[in-house]
Amino acid sequence: MKISELATRTGVGVHALRHYERLGLLSVGRRPNGREYDERVVRDVVFIMHGRRMGFTLKQLGEDLPAYRNGRLTIEHGLEVLAERIAELDRQIAAHQQQRQELLGHVERLKQRQRLAGGRRAEADAPAAGSVIWPSARRAKESR
């Protein structure tokens, strides 16, 4: 099948399919009239697509693709890889939650400064030693 048909059947764009091919993830047959994809490639693309949706890198998927093609990808390996991905997501979530708390704290400090400034423009006040204001606000203030 041609790449356009593969794209239609899998829902993956032609650009992405060519990228997968360049990375060696997809095998393509050469015919006199151009590239020709085997029916088995549809399965490979679906494997890659599902893996990407779960957040795996193309490198990670490429490592498991040969075993998947040969039917040797075990349930045990799948469970191990999924558990590692979940642990990675948990670490990212924890880091984002910490970052969110820092942002909320910064919002509260800025609101406090705004309340203390009363009717004056809070951004016109010089920041206290060691305090941080929003970087773009600082640049705007410095350019005045």
C-alpha positions in Angstrom: 0.0 0.0 0.0 1.1 3.6 -0.6 1.9 5.9 2.3 -1.3 7.9 1.8 -3.4 4.7 2.3 -1.3 3.7 5.4 -2.0 7.2 6.8 -5.7 6.9 6.1 -5.9 3.4 7.7 -4.0 4.3 10.8 -4.9 7.9 11.4 -1.3 8.9 11.5 -0.1 11.6 9.2 2.2 11.1 6.2 4.9 13.3 7.8 4.9 11.2 11.0 5.1 8.0 9.0 8.1 9.2 7.0 9.7 10.2 10.3 9.1 6.7 11.7 10.6 5.3 8.5 13.7 7.5 8.8 14.2 6.3 12.4 14.0 2.7 11.2 10.8 2.0 13.0 8.9 1.1 9.8 10.1 -1.2 7.0 9.2 -0.2 3.5 9.5 -2.2 0.3 10.9 -0.5 -2.8 9.0 -1.0 -6.0 9.7 0.4 -9.4 6.8 2.9 -8.9 8.0 4.0 -5.4 7.6 2.9 -1.8 5.2 0.1 -0.9 4.2 -0.7 2.6 3.3 -4.2 3.7 0.1 -5.0 5.5 2.1 -5.8 8.7 3.2 -2.2 8.9 -0.3 -1.2 9.9 0.1 -3.2 13.1 3.5 -1.5 13.8 2.0 1.9 13.3 -0.8 1.1 15.7 1.7 -0.1 18.3 3.7 3.1 17.9 0.6 5.3 18.0 -0.7 3.7 21.2 2.7 3.8 22.8 3.1 7.5 21.9 -0.4 8.2 23.4 0.8 6.6 26.7 3.9 8.9 26.6 6.6 6.5 25.5 9.4 7.9 23.4 10.0 6.7 19.9 13.4 5.3 21.1 11.6 3.3 23.8 9.1 2.0 21.3 11.8 1.1 18.9 13.5 -1.0 21.5 10.3 -3.2 21.9 9.1 -3.1 18.3 11.2 -6.1 17.1 9.8 -8.3 19.9 6.3 -7.0 19.2 6.7 -7.9 15.5 7.9 -11.4 16.3 5.2 -12.1 18.9 7.8 -12.3 21.7 6.7 -9.2 23.7 5.7 -10.8 27.0 3.0 -9.7 29.3 5.6 -9.6 32.1 7.7 -7.2 30.1 4.6 -5.1 29.3 3.7 -4.9 32.9 7.2 -3.9 33.9 7.4 -1.1 31.2 4.0 0.2 32.1 4.9 0.3 35.8 8.0 2.2 35.0 6.0 4.7 32.9 3.5 5.1 35.7 6.3 5.8 38.2 7.7 8.4 35.8 4.3 10.1 35.6 4.0 10.1 39.3 7.4 11.9 39.6 6.3 14.4 37.0 3.0 15.0 38.8 4.7 15.5 42.1 7.1 18.0 40.5 4.3 19.9 38.9 2.3 20.0 42.1 5.4 21.4 43.9 5.8 24.0 41.1 2.1 24.9 41.4 2.4 25.5 45.1 5.4 27.8 44.5 3.3 29.7 41.9 0.4 30.0 44.3 2.7 31.3 47.0 4.2 33.8 44.6 0.6 35.0 43.7 -0.2 35.5 47.4 3.0 37.5 48.0 2.2 39.7 45.0 -1.3 40.2 46.2 0.0 41.1 49.6 2.3 43.7 48.1 -0.6 45.0 46.1 -2.7 45.4 49.3 0.1 47.0 51.2 0.7 49.5 48.4 -2.9 50.7 48.7 -3.8 53.1 46.0 -0.3 53.3 44.6 0.9 51.2 41.8 2.5 48.2 43.4 4.9 47.6 40.4 6.3 51.2 40.8 7.6 50.3 44.3 11.1 48.9 44.5 11.1 45.3 45.4 12.3 44.4 48.9 15.7 42.9 49.1 15.6 39.3 48.1 12.0 39.4 46.8 11.2 38.4 43.3 8.6 40.0 41.1 7.4 38.5 37.8 10.3 38.7 35.4 8.4 40.3 32.5 7.1 43.0 35.0 10.7 43.6 36.1 11.9 44.1 32.5 8.9 46.5 31.8 9.8 48.5 34.9 13.5 48.7 34.0 12.7 49.9 30.5 10.7 52.9 31.7 
